[in-house]
Amino acid sequence: MIEKWNNRNIPFTVVDSASGVKKTLINEFEVNTGLVFPISVKMSLFTLNYKKLGQELSSMNKIIILKEK
């Protein structure tokens, strides 16, 4: 089984502290956009894995930028 995975050459990411990454992503988003999420929204965002969280925040940022134009 291990040899099977080694032959695929699938890149992976090691995250030491997923909760730390999530907090950083949310804080950076709030600072850059000037928005402050309510605690309930932050808790919902924390339930996402960090990759999905990054995608969601990115799409929200694109919507905010489009509305400003």
Backbone as JSON, one array per atom type, in Angstrom:
{
  "sequence": "MIEKWNNRNIPFTVVDSASGVKKTLINEFEVNTGLVFPISVKMSLFTLNYKKLGQELSSMNKIIILKEK",
  "N": [[0.82, -1.19, 0.0], [1.92, 1.27, 0.8], [3.92, 1.58, -1.14], [2.34, 1.93, -3.39], [1.28, 4.51, -2.97], [3.65, 5.97, -2.97], [4.46, 5.81, -5.62], [2.75, 7.47, -6.96], [3.43, 10.12, -6.63], [2.17, 12.3, -5.28], [1.78, 15.55, -4.26], [1.81, 16.93, -0.95], [0.66, 18.86, 1.86], [1.96, 19.82, 4.93], [0.57, 20.81, 7.88], [1.24, 22.45, 10.74], [-0.31, 23.66, 12.75], [-3.48, 23.73, 12.32], [-5.62, 25.19, 13.33], [-4.36, 27.55, 14.0], [-3.61, 28.47, 11.48], [-6.13, 28.9, 10.38], [-7.13, 30.94, 12.08], [-5.31, 32.97, 11.46], [-5.84, 33.37, 8.71], [-8.51, 34.3, 8.83], [-8.22, 36.6, 10.45], [-6.46, 38.16, 8.86], [-8.12, 38.56, 6.65], [-10.18, 40.09, 7.82], [-8.75, 42.4, 8.57], [-7.78, 43.33, 6.09], [-10.13, 43.83, 4.63], [-11.65, 45.38, 6.28], [-13.87, 44.48, 7.5], [-15.64, 43.03, 10.25], [-16.19, 39.96, 11.52], [-19.03, 38.49, 13.12], [-18.97, 36.53, 16.16], [-20.36, 34.11, 15.84], [-20.22, 33.67, 13.08], [-17.47, 33.44, 12.73], [-17.02, 31.08, 14.19], [-18.4, 29.28, 12.6], [-16.85, 29.42, 10.3], [-14.49, 28.33, 11.27], [-15.09, 25.64, 11.28], [-14.61, 24.72, 8.77], [-12.18, 23.09, 6.65], [-8.77, 24.17, 6.34], [-8.03, 24.73, 3.68], [-10.46, 24.95, 2.27], [-11.52, 27.07, 3.7], [-9.77, 29.14, 2.99], [-10.43, 29.32, 0.26], [-13.13, 30.14, 0.43], [-12.9, 32.63, 1.74], [-11.43, 33.97, -0.16], [-13.23, 34.04, -2.32], [-15.22, 35.63, -1.15], [-13.8, 38.0, -0.89], [-13.39, 38.7, -3.56], [-16.02, 39.25, -4.32], [-16.55, 41.48, -2.7], [-14.72, 43.33, -3.76], [-15.73, 43.59, -6.37], [-18.21, 44.78, -5.82], [-17.4, 47.23, -4.87], [-16.52, 48.52, -7.12]],
  "CA": [[0.0, 0.0, 0.0], [2.8, 2.44, 0.84], [4.57, 1.7, -2.43], [1.35, 2.46, -4.31], [1.23, 5.95, -2.78], [4.93, 6.55, -3.35], [4.55, 5.86, -7.08], [1.86, 8.5, -7.5], [4.06, 11.44, -6.5], [1.15, 13.28, -4.92], [2.31, 16.51, -3.28], [0.94, 17.17, 0.19], [1.05, 19.98, 2.7], [1.93, 19.53, 6.36], [0.16, 22.0, 8.63], [1.53, 22.22, 12.15], [-1.44, 24.09, 13.57], [-4.56, 24.13, 11.42], [-6.41, 26.25, 13.96], [-3.57, 28.77, 13.87], [-3.72, 28.9, 10.09], [-7.49, 29.42, 10.2], [-7.21, 32.23, 12.77], [-4.53, 33.92, 10.69], [-6.59, 33.68, 7.49], [-9.68, 35.13, 9.16], [-7.74, 37.91, 10.91], [-5.95, 38.9, 7.7], [-9.28, 38.96, 5.86], [-10.85, 41.19, 8.51], [-7.91, 43.59, 8.51], [-7.7, 43.82, 4.71], [-11.42, 44.3, 4.12], [-12.28, 46.29, 7.23], [-15.05, 43.83, 8.06], [-15.44, 42.26, 11.48], [-17.19, 38.9, 11.58], [-19.55, 38.12, 14.44], [-18.4, 35.29, 16.69], [-21.05, 32.96, 15.26], [-19.69, 33.47, 11.73], [-16.11, 32.93, 12.91], [-17.1, 29.69, 14.61], [-18.79, 28.51, 11.41], [-15.69, 29.36, 9.41], [-13.51, 27.42, 11.87], [-15.44, 24.25, 11.02], [-14.1, 24.36, 7.45], [-10.75, 22.81, 6.65], [-8.08, 25.43, 6.04], [-8.04, 24.99, 2.24], [-11.81, 25.43, 1.93], [-11.64, 28.39, 4.32], [-9.06, 30.07, 2.11], [-11.23, 29.49, -0.95], [-14.32, 30.91, 0.78], [-12.51, 34.02, 2.0], [-11.02, 34.52, -1.45], [-14.42, 34.36, -3.11], [-15.86, 36.78, -0.5], [-12.99, 39.18, -1.21], [-13.69, 39.05, -4.96], [-17.36, 39.87, -4.34], [-16.42, 42.82, -2.09], [-14.01, 44.17, -4.73], [-16.65, 43.86, -7.47], [-19.24, 45.7, -5.36], [-16.8, 48.55, -4.7], [-16.36, 49.15, -8.44]],
  "C": [[0.87, 1.26, 0.0], [3.49, 2.65, -0.5], [3.61, 2.3, -3.47], [1.29, 3.99, -4.2], [2.54, 6.62, -3.2], [5.06, 6.7, -4.86], [3.7, 6.97, -7.68], [2.46, 9.9, -7.47], [3.04, 12.55, -6.22], [1.75, 14.25, -3.91], [1.31, 16.7, -2.14], [1.51, 18.3, 1.02], [0.94, 19.54, 4.16], [1.62, 20.83, 7.08], [0.37, 21.69, 10.1], [0.33, 22.55, 13.03], [-2.54, 24.6, 12.66], [-5.4, 25.25, 12.03], [-5.67, 27.58, 13.89], [-3.64, 29.35, 12.47], [-5.09, 29.52, 9.84], [-7.63, 30.8, 10.86], [-6.48, 33.31, 11.98], [-5.27, 34.33, 9.42], [-7.76, 34.61, 7.78], [-9.24, 36.52, 9.61], [-7.22, 38.76, 9.76], [-7.1, 39.39, 6.83], [-9.97, 40.16, 6.5], [-10.05, 42.48, 8.42], [-7.91, 44.18, 7.1], [-9.01, 44.38, 4.19], [-12.08, 45.31, 5.03], [-13.56, 45.73, 7.82], [-14.68, 43.12, 9.36], [-16.56, 41.24, 11.55], [-17.73, 38.76, 12.99], [-18.96, 36.78, 14.88], [-19.05, 34.07, 16.06], [-20.53, 32.64, 13.85], [-18.27, 32.91, 11.82], [-16.12, 31.46, 13.29], [-17.51, 28.79, 13.45], [-17.62, 28.35, 10.46], [-14.62, 28.41, 9.95], [-13.82, 25.96, 11.61], [-14.95, 23.78, 9.66], [-12.64, 23.95, 7.56], [-10.04, 24.05, 6.09], [-8.05, 25.74, 4.54], [-9.37, 25.56, 1.8], [-12.03, 26.82, 2.51], [-10.96, 29.44, 3.46], [-9.83, 30.35, 0.83], [-12.46, 30.36, -0.68], [-13.97, 32.38, 1.0], [-12.08, 34.71, 0.71], [-12.23, 34.91, -2.29], [-15.18, 35.54, -2.49], [-15.12, 38.07, -0.86], [-13.26, 39.63, -2.64], [-15.05, 39.75, -5.06], [-17.29, 41.28, -3.78], [-15.76, 43.77, -3.08], [-14.93, 44.53, -5.88], [-17.72, 44.87, -7.06], [-18.69, 47.11, -5.18], [-16.66, 49.28, -6.03], [-17.67, 49.62, -8.92]]
}
